[in-house]
């Protein structure tokens, strides 16, 4: 539609299940074998605490997180071993191509906006070179807040260097898309690279 033409000046991407796919069940299966708690029960036990929220909003460091989580699950694992299990949730193939992201980034500022933690992000950065295309990053553990808190979107807009309405954001979680929209950002739920490309083309974005 002509109303969209020339409006988008920056593109903001979520990370997990938008760029890099993940499945927590892969990690829970390994933990089950080590602690005897059924894999389906593990996320319930973790979710009954605020540990992940504290970790992803920067209130506890990686070693304290691992120690506390192992205590919750009665899990006997070294920090290094747990780190590998915690990272095993990520799948090798990215959901968007490096070639497209490079072409898009040549014309528009790219911003990464993620609820994440240092344990995951350090290993993601080391294993997924595509993340090197994002010089502008808003990570929840560094901001001290998680999506859908307004402050995290405001930080992304500030890094983008334009108005909220001039930013396009995509995330696989509908609640986080809605959070972005409440901040005035043009946001859509992620359903695949082709779908997002279509949304951007409709807004006059070219690459």
Buried (B, 14 or more C-beta within 10 A) or exposed (E): EEEBEEBBBBBBBBBBBBBBBBEBEBBBBBBBEBBEBEBEEBBEBBEEEEBBEBBBBBBBEBEEBBEBBBEBBEBEBEEEBBBEBBBBBBEEEBBBEEEEBEEBBEEBBBBBBBBBBBBBBBBBEEEBEBBEBBEBBBBBBBBEBBBBBEEBBBBBBEBBEBEBBBBBBBBBBEEBBEBBBEBBBBBBBBEEBEEBBEBBEEBBBEB
